[in-house]
Amino acid sequence: AEQAEETAAKHFKGEDGLFLLAVDSDALGEALKWEPSRGGALFPHLYRQLTLEDVVWAQPLPVVDGAHEFPAGLGEASA
């Protein structure tokens, strides 16, 4: 969750029309690679096209006062 917020702020600041997606990482198979970035944190990179069938949850990511507003409790289920 922290990575998503940091990435949105760094690369998509103020951009409207974004969606936050959840996917079943196991279903992506070998096409999903976890690679180090920013200080050694692992980031998911998908080496194929993402399809609608891959998405298990989606929510608009509104911009409020110039910053993306993430859902409350994001990431708690995976903790």
N, CA and C atoms as an extended XYZ file, in Angstrom:
237
Properties=species:S:1:pos:R:3:atomname:S:1:resname:S:1:resid:I:1 pbc="F F F"
N         0.830       -1.193        0.000 N   ALA     1
C         0.000        0.000        0.000 CA  ALA     1
C         0.873        1.256        0.000 C   ALA     1
N         1.913        1.240        0.807 N   GLU     2
C         2.811        2.387        0.877 CA  GLU     2
C         3.483        2.631       -0.473 C   GLU     2
N         3.873        1.561       -1.161 N   GLN     3
C         4.505        1.695       -2.471 CA  GLN     3
C         3.541        2.304       -3.476 C   GLN     3
N         2.267        1.914       -3.425 N   ALA     4
C         1.280        2.447       -4.366 CA  ALA     4
C         1.119        3.950       -4.175 C   ALA     4
N         1.042        4.384       -2.932 N   GLU     5
C         0.886        5.811       -2.660 CA  GLU     5
C         2.121        6.595       -3.098 C   GLU     5
N         3.296        6.072       -2.815 N   GLU     6
C         4.542        6.737       -3.202 CA  GLU     6
C         4.678        6.807       -4.723 C   GLU     6
N         4.353        5.717       -5.403 N   THR     7
C         4.442        5.674       -6.864 CA  THR     7
C         3.452        6.640       -7.503 C   THR     7
N         2.224        6.692       -6.985 N   ALA     8
C         1.227        7.622       -7.520 CA  ALA     8
C         1.695        9.065       -7.370 C   ALA     8
N         2.246        9.390       -6.207 N   ALA     9
C         2.712       10.759       -5.963 CA  ALA     9
C         3.908       11.114       -6.845 C   ALA     9
N         4.788       10.152       -7.064 N   LYS    10
C         6.018       10.425       -7.822 CA  LYS    10
C         5.789       10.471       -9.336 C   LYS    10
N         4.986        9.538       -9.847 N   HIS    11
C         4.862        9.395      -11.301 CA  HIS    11
C         3.523        9.867      -11.885 C   HIS    11
N         2.501       10.041      -11.042 N   PHE    12
C         1.166       10.380      -11.546 CA  PHE    12
C         0.530       11.531      -10.773 C   PHE    12
N         1.338       12.393      -10.191 N   LYS    13
C         0.845       13.473       -9.338 CA  LYS    13
C        -0.247       14.286      -10.033 C   LYS    13
N        -1.405       14.380       -9.374 N   GLY    14
C        -2.513       15.186       -9.860 CA  GLY    14
C        -3.253       14.636      -11.056 C   GLY    14
N        -2.877       13.471      -11.545 N   GLU    15
C        -3.497       12.905      -12.747 CA  GLU    15
C        -4.856       12.295      -12.412 C   GLU    15
N        -5.885       12.786      -13.100 N   ASP    16
C        -7.246       12.261      -12.925 CA  ASP    16
C        -7.443       10.993      -13.740 C   ASP    16
N        -8.461       10.229      -13.384 N   GLY    17
C        -8.851        9.064      -14.165 CA  GLY    17
C        -8.107        7.789      -13.826 C   GLY    17
N        -7.330        7.784      -12.748 N   LEU    18
C        -6.619        6.564      -12.361 CA  LEU    18
C        -7.525        5.636      -11.563 C   LEU    18
N        -7.214        4.353      -11.631 N   PHE    19
C        -7.913        3.342      -10.840 CA  PHE    19
C        -6.892        2.552      -10.045 C   PHE    19
N        -7.276        2.170       -8.849 N   LEU    20
C        -6.485        1.272       -8.026 CA  LEU    20
C        -7.024       -0.126       -8.282 C   LEU    20
N        -6.141       -1.056       -8.652 N   LEU    21
C        -6.558       -2.409       -9.005 CA  LEU    21
C        -5.948       -3.429       -8.061 C   LEU    21
N        -6.679       -4.498       -7.835 N   ALA    22
C        -6.139       -5.666       -7.144 CA  ALA    22
C        -6.204       -6.827       -8.123 C   ALA    22
N        -5.143       -7.606       -8.140 N   VAL    23
C        -5.089       -8.777       -9.016 CA  VAL    23
C        -4.675       -9.989       -8.196 C   VAL    23
N        -4.990      -11.164       -8.707 N   ASP    24
C        -4.549      -12.417       -8.089 CA  ASP    24
C        -3.140      -12.684       -8.600 C   ASP    24
N        -2.149      -12.392       -7.780 N   SER    25
C        -0.762      -12.507       -8.244 CA  SER    25
C        -0.404      -13.936       -8.630 C   SER    25
N        -0.991      -14.926       -7.988 N   ASP    26
C        -0.712      -16.319       -8.352 CA  ASP    26
C        -1.184      -16.627       -9.772 C   ASP    26
N        -2.297      -16.026      -10.175 N   ALA    27
C        -2.848      -16.278      -11.507 CA  ALA    27
C        -1.990      -15.660      -12.613 C   ALA    27
N        -1.157      -14.688      -12.277 N   LEU    28
C        -0.305      -14.052      -13.285 CA  LEU    28
C         0.892      -14.922      -13.650 C   LEU    28
N         1.199      -15.880      -12.799 N   GLY    29
C         2.245      -16.856      -13.089 CA  GLY    29
C         3.617      -16.249      -13.274 C   GLY    29
N         4.371      -16.839      -14.200 N   GLU    30
C         5.765      -16.451      -14.446 CA  GLU    30
C         5.907      -15.041      -15.021 C   GLU    30
N         4.810      -14.468      -15.517 N   ALA    31
C         4.875      -13.125      -16.103 CA  ALA    31
C         5.057      -12.043      -15.038 C   ALA    31
N         4.786      -12.375      -13.780 N   LEU    32
C         4.949      -11.418      -12.685 CA  LEU    32
C         6.312      -11.616      -12.039 C   LEU    32
N         7.112      -10.568      -12.060 N   LYS    33
C         8.456      -10.598      -11.466 CA  LYS    33
C         8.533       -9.545      -10.369 C   LYS    33
N         9.121       -9.912       -9.237 N   TRP    34
C         9.357       -8.967       -8.139 CA  TRP    34
C        10.809       -8.521       -8.235 C   TRP    34
N        11.006       -7.226       -8.505 N   GLU    35
C        12.341       -6.706       -8.767 CA  GLU    35
C        12.666       -5.558       -7.813 C   GLU    35
N        13.930       -5.477       -7.388 N   PRO    36
C        14.311       -4.409       -6.460 CA  PRO    36
C        14.277       -3.034       -7.120 C   PRO    36
N        13.883       -2.072       -6.331 N   SER    37
C        13.845       -0.685       -6.758 CA  SER    37
C        14.006        0.172       -5.511 C   SER    37
N        14.049        1.470       -5.651 N   ARG    38
C        14.101        2.408       -4.521 CA  ARG    38
C        14.586        1.813       -3.205 C   ARG    38
N        15.819        1.832       -2.969 N   GLY    39
C        16.339        1.399       -1.684 CA  GLY    39
C        16.205       -0.082       -1.418 C   GLY    39
N        16.049       -0.883       -2.467 N   GLY    40
C        15.983       -2.327       -2.301 CA  GLY    40
C        14.593       -2.898       -2.117 C   GLY    40
N        13.567       -2.055       -2.057 N   ALA    41
C        12.194       -2.561       -1.939 CA  ALA    41
C        11.838       -3.343       -3.201 C   ALA    41
N        11.095       -4.430       -3.034 N   LEU    42
C        10.669       -5.224       -4.189 CA  LEU    42
C         9.377       -4.654       -4.760 C   LEU    42
N         9.373       -4.469       -6.072 N   PHE    43
C         8.201       -3.967       -6.780 CA  PHE    43
C         7.744       -5.014       -7.788 C   PHE    43
N         6.418       -5.173       -7.946 N   PRO    44
C         5.922       -6.108       -8.959 CA  PRO    44
C         5.992       -5.481      -10.348 C   PRO    44
N         6.484       -6.243      -11.306 N   HIS    45
C         6.502       -5.837      -12.709 CA  HIS    45
C         5.871       -6.968      -13.515 C   HIS    45
N         4.902       -6.616      -14.335 N   LEU    46
C         4.189       -7.613      -15.136 CA  LEU    46
C         4.716       -7.574      -16.562 C   LEU    46
N         5.200       -8.714      -17.042 N   TYR    47
C         5.785       -8.816      -18.377 CA  TYR    47
C         4.829       -9.489      -19.350 C   TYR    47
N         3.634       -8.995      -19.373 N   ARG    48
C         2.617       -9.325      -20.367 CA  ARG    48
C         1.500       -8.307      -20.188 C   ARG    48
N         0.552       -8.336      -21.087 N   GLN    49
C        -0.561       -7.406      -20.998 CA  GLN    49
C        -1.470       -7.800      -19.835 C   GLN    49
N        -1.908       -6.811      -19.059 N   LEU    50
C        -2.886       -7.046      -18.003 CA  LEU    50
C        -4.261       -7.106      -18.653 C   LEU    50
N        -5.047       -8.124      -18.321 N   THR    51
C        -6.385       -8.264      -18.900 CA  THR    51
C        -7.445       -8.018      -17.829 C   THR    51
N        -8.653       -7.756      -18.261 N   LEU    52
C        -9.755       -7.574      -17.316 CA  LEU    52
C        -9.974       -8.825      -16.474 C   LEU    52
N        -9.686       -9.983      -17.040 N   GLU    53
C        -9.845      -11.231      -16.295 CA  GLU    53
C        -8.870      -11.316      -15.117 C   GLU    53
N        -7.752      -10.603      -15.191 N   ASP    54
C        -6.761      -10.591      -14.118 CA  ASP    54
C        -7.216       -9.765      -12.914 C   ASP    54
N        -8.101       -8.805      -13.146 N   VAL    55
C        -8.503       -7.852      -12.111 CA  VAL    55
C        -9.603       -8.457      -11.241 C   VAL    55
N        -9.361       -8.461       -9.924 N   VAL    56
C       -10.365       -8.994       -8.994 CA  VAL    56
C       -11.076       -7.881       -8.234 C   VAL    56
N       -10.537       -6.665       -8.302 N   TRP    57
C       -11.121       -5.527       -7.591 CA  TRP    57
C       -10.591       -4.254       -8.226 C   TRP    57
N       -11.452       -3.253       -8.352 N   ALA    58
C       -11.029       -1.967       -8.911 CA  ALA    58
C       -11.795       -0.845       -8.228 C   ALA    58
N       -11.109        0.272       -8.027 N   GLN    59
C       -11.739        1.434       -7.407 CA  GLN    59
C       -11.106        2.691       -7.989 C   GLN    59
N       -11.935        3.694       -8.323 N   PRO    60
C       -11.365        4.951       -8.798 CA  PRO    60
C       -10.428        5.541       -7.742 C   PRO    60
N        -9.421        6.251       -8.210 N   LEU    61
C        -8.443        6.888       -7.326 CA  LEU    61
C        -8.563        8.404       -7.518 C   LEU    61
N        -9.479        9.034       -6.759 N   PRO    62
C        -9.728       10.465       -6.968 CA  PRO    62
C        -8.560       11.337       -6.514 C   PRO    62
N        -8.505       12.527       -7.094 N   VAL    63
C        -7.520       13.527       -6.694 CA  VAL    63
C        -8.239       14.538       -5.802 C   VAL    63
N        -7.722       14.709       -4.579 N   VAL    64
C        -8.288       15.660       -3.623 CA  VAL    64
C        -7.168       16.604       -3.191 C   VAL    64
N        -7.368       17.882       -3.394 N   ASP    65
C        -6.358       18.892       -3.048 CA  ASP    65
C        -4.995       18.570       -3.661 C   ASP    65
N        -4.998       18.088       -4.901 N   GLY    66
C        -3.765       17.835       -5.631 CA  GLY    66
C        -3.096       16.504       -5.372 C   GLY    66
N        -3.666       15.681       -4.474 N   ALA    67
C        -3.070       14.375       -4.161 CA  ALA    67
C        -4.113       13.272       -4.313 C   ALA    67
N        -3.666       12.092       -4.674 N   HIS    68
C        -4.592       10.969       -4.800 CA  HIS    68
C        -5.077       10.529       -3.426 C   HIS    68
N        -6.366       10.262       -3.347 N   GLU    69
C        -6.971        9.821       -2.089 CA  GLU    69
C        -7.152        8.303       -2.138 C   GLU    69
N        -6.370        7.609       -1.332 N   PHE    70
C        -6.418        6.150       -1.288 CA  PHE    70
C        -7.467        5.693       -0.285 C   PHE    70
N        -8.060        4.510       -0.512 N   PRO    71
C        -9.072        3.999        0.415 CA  PRO    71
C        -8.494        3.797        1.814 C   PRO    71
N        -9.296        4.067        2.819 N   ALA    72
C        -8.885        3.820        4.204 CA  ALA    72
C        -8.651        2.329        4.394 C   ALA    72
N        -7.619        1.987        5.143 N   GLY    73
C        -7.346        0.582        5.448 CA  GLY    73
C        -6.651       -0.179        4.342 C   GLY    73
N        -6.200        0.504        3.304 N   LEU    74
C        -5.518       -0.173        2.202 CA  LEU    74
C        -4.299       -0.920        2.730 C   LEU    74
N        -4.200       -2.188        2.398 N   GLY    75
C        -3.057       -2.987        2.810 CA  GLY    75
C        -3.233       -3.723        4.121 C   GLY    75
N        -4.279       -3.428        4.876 N   GLU    76
C        -4.479       -4.089        6.165 CA  GLU    76
C        -4.777       -5.568        6.018 C   GLU    76
N        -5.492       -5.948        4.963 N   ALA    77
C        -5.856       -7.358        4.771 CA  ALA    77
C        -4.632       -8.213        4.494 C   ALA    77
N        -3.594       -7.622        3.912 N   SER    78
C        -2.405       -8.399        3.579 CA  SER    78
C        -1.384       -8.417        4.711 C   SER    78
N        -1.642       -7.679        5.759 N   ALA    79
C        -0.689       -7.608        6.877 CA  ALA    79
C        -0.756       -8.838        7.752 C   ALA    79
